[in-house]
Amino acid sequence: MKSRWKIASWIVITAGILLGLRYCYYGSLLRSCVYTEETKVVSAKFSNAKIRLIRPAAILRGTDKEYQCLAEMGAITNKIVEAKYAIHYRYQIENLQTETVDAGSNLEFEIVKMIAVKKHGIKTMDSGSGPIEHLILKDQHGNLYEVATVSLGLNAGDEYLKAITSDGQEIILNPEAF
């Protein structure tokens, strides 16, 4: 009788440790992705705005390994980043194709939505605990692009996108614009 209790106790302890480790890694017992996504409201001033390039930027095409477990962010295969930082994505994006575009490329976007992506579990220590907001843009051909708002110009003068509102106001997009 005592040996059955010992075996049962070890099974319960082992299961508890495994569940605890899973919770520490994923931040949940049920979810198998360390990220969650939430749609945010975009400010009314940007609802009908046209987004254009004002400086060279890089369009990265490929599957983002980090977000492929997310329903919406995982489906977007185009990313716009500041041109000088495009090299930093070479290990993060599978089948990476890079194209540099500038204001003369005649690309025009509209904001479809904003998605906040939050990282959970023990892996948050390397990336902070707050969500990162991403603009989802659609070009005139219907292609979707993702732009992290924190990368819209890390330093003054690095901004590469502007919004032209329906009343003609031009707003340089940077992390504080949203």
C-alpha positions as CSV (number, residue, x, y, z in Angstrom):
1,M,0.0,0.0,0.0
2,K,2.8,2.4,0.9
3,S,4.6,1.8,-2.5
4,R,1.4,2.7,-4.4
5,W,1.3,6.0,-2.5
6,K,4.9,6.6,-3.2
7,I,4.5,6.0,-6.9
8,A,1.3,8.1,-7.0
9,S,3.1,10.9,-5.2
10,W,6.1,10.8,-7.6
11,I,3.7,10.9,-10.6
12,V,1.8,13.9,-9.1
13,I,5.1,15.7,-8.3
14,T,6.6,15.0,-11.7
15,A,3.4,16.2,-13.5
16,G,3.4,19.3,-11.3
17,I,7.0,20.1,-12.2
18,L,6.3,19.6,-15.9
19,L,3.2,21.7,-15.8
20,G,5.1,24.4,-13.9
21,L,7.9,24.4,-16.4
22,R,5.4,24.6,-19.3
23,Y,3.8,27.6,-17.5
24,C,7.2,29.3,-17.0
25,Y,8.1,28.9,-20.7
26,Y,4.8,29.7,-22.4
27,G,3.1,31.8,-19.7
28,S,0.1,29.5,-20.0
29,L,-0.8,25.8,-19.5
30,L,-2.9,25.7,-22.6
31,R,-1.2,28.0,-25.2
32,S,1.7,26.6,-27.2
33,C,2.9,30.0,-28.5
34,V,4.9,32.5,-26.3
35,Y,3.0,35.4,-28.0
36,T,-0.5,36.7,-28.0
37,E,-2.0,39.3,-30.3
38,E,-4.7,41.8,-29.7
39,T,-6.3,44.2,-32.1
40,K,-6.1,47.8,-31.0
41,V,-8.1,50.9,-32.0
42,V,-6.3,53.2,-34.5
43,S,-6.7,56.9,-33.8
44,A,-9.5,58.5,-35.9
45,K,-7.0,60.9,-37.5
46,F,-5.4,58.0,-39.2
47,S,-8.6,56.2,-40.3
48,N,-8.5,57.5,-43.9
49,A,-4.9,58.6,-44.0
50,K,-2.6,57.7,-46.9
51,I,0.8,56.5,-45.8
52,R,3.8,57.3,-48.0
53,L,7.6,56.8,-47.8
54,I,9.7,59.9,-47.1
55,R,13.1,58.1,-46.9
56,P,14.5,54.8,-48.2
57,A,13.1,51.7,-46.4
58,A,13.5,48.0,-46.8
59,I,10.6,45.7,-47.6
60,L,11.4,42.2,-46.2
61,R,9.5,39.3,-47.6
62,G,9.3,35.9,-46.0
63,T,7.8,34.1,-43.0
64,D,8.7,35.6,-39.6
65,K,9.7,32.6,-37.4
66,E,8.8,34.4,-34.2
67,Y,5.2,35.2,-35.2
68,Q,4.3,32.2,-37.3
69,C,2.3,30.7,-34.4
70,L,-0.1,33.8,-34.4
71,A,-3.2,33.8,-36.5
72,E,-3.0,37.4,-37.9
73,M,0.7,38.3,-37.6
74,G,1.8,34.9,-38.8
75,A,-0.2,35.4,-42.1
76,I,1.6,38.6,-43.0
77,T,4.7,38.0,-45.0
78,N,5.8,41.6,-45.8
79,K,7.6,43.8,-43.3
80,I,8.8,47.4,-43.7
81,V,11.8,48.4,-41.7
82,E,14.4,51.2,-41.8
83,A,16.8,50.3,-44.6
84,K,19.9,50.3,-42.5
85,Y,18.4,47.7,-40.1
86,A,17.3,45.2,-42.7
87,I,20.4,43.0,-42.1
88,H,19.3,42.3,-38.5
89,Y,16.4,40.2,-39.8
90,R,18.4,37.6,-41.7
91,Y,18.0,34.9,-39.1
92,Q,14.4,35.8,-38.0
93,I,12.7,35.6,-41.4
94,E,12.7,32.3,-43.5
95,N,13.3,32.7,-47.2
96,L,14.2,36.3,-46.8
97,Q,14.0,38.6,-49.8
98,T,14.9,42.2,-49.4
99,E,13.9,45.1,-51.6
100,T,14.9,48.7,-50.9
101,V,12.2,51.3,-51.8
102,D,12.1,55.1,-51.6
103,A,9.7,57.9,-51.9
104,G,10.0,57.6,-55.7
105,S,8.6,54.1,-55.7
106,N,5.0,55.4,-55.7
107,L,3.9,53.0,-53.0
108,E,0.9,54.2,-51.0
109,F,-0.5,52.5,-48.0
110,E,-3.6,52.7,-45.8
111,I,-3.8,51.6,-42.2
112,V,-5.9,48.5,-41.9
113,K,-5.5,47.9,-38.2
114,M,-3.0,47.9,-35.3
115,I,-2.1,44.7,-33.5
116,A,-0.4,44.6,-30.1
117,V,1.8,41.5,-29.7
118,K,2.8,40.5,-26.2
119,K,5.4,38.0,-25.2
120,H,4.8,35.7,-22.3
121,G,6.7,33.3,-20.1
122,I,10.3,33.2,-19.1
123,K,11.5,34.4,-22.5
124,T,10.0,37.8,-21.8
125,M,13.2,38.7,-19.8
126,D,15.1,39.3,-23.1
127,S,12.4,41.5,-24.7
128,G,10.6,43.4,-21.9
129,S,7.1,42.8,-20.7
130,G,5.0,45.3,-22.6
131,P,3.3,44.7,-25.9
132,I,4.8,45.9,-29.1
133,E,2.3,47.5,-31.4
134,H,2.4,46.8,-35.1
135,L,0.7,48.8,-37.9
136,I,-0.9,46.6,-40.5
137,L,-0.8,48.5,-43.8
138,K,-2.3,47.6,-47.2
139,D,-0.8,48.9,-50.4
140,Q,-2.6,49.9,-53.6
141,H,-2.3,46.3,-54.9
142,G,-3.9,44.8,-51.8
143,N,-0.6,43.4,-50.2
144,L,-0.4,43.5,-46.4
145,Y,2.7,44.9,-44.6
146,E,3.6,44.9,-41.0
147,V,5.5,47.8,-39.3
148,A,6.4,47.8,-35.7
149,T,5.6,51.3,-34.3
150,V,8.8,51.2,-32.2
151,S,10.9,51.0,-35.4
152,L,9.3,54.0,-37.1
153,G,12.4,56.1,-36.4
154,L,14.4,55.2,-33.4
155,N,16.2,58.5,-33.6
156,A,15.0,62.0,-34.7
157,G,15.5,62.2,-38.4
158,D,15.3,58.4,-39.0
159,E,11.6,58.5,-39.7
160,Y,10.7,56.9,-43.1
161,L,6.9,57.1,-43.3
162,K,4.4,59.9,-43.2
163,A,0.6,60.0,-43.0
164,I,-1.4,62.4,-45.1
165,T,-4.8,62.8,-43.3
166,S,-8.1,63.3,-45.1
167,D,-7.9,67.1,-44.3
168,G,-4.4,67.3,-45.9
169,Q,-2.3,67.4,-42.7
170,E,1.0,65.6,-43.0
171,I,2.2,63.7,-39.9
172,I,5.6,62.2,-39.7
173,L,5.2,58.7,-38.2
174,N,7.3,57.9,-35.2
175,P,6.7,55.9,-32.1
176,E,5.0,58.8,-30.4
177,A,2.5,59.4,-33.2
178,F,0.3,56.6,-31.9
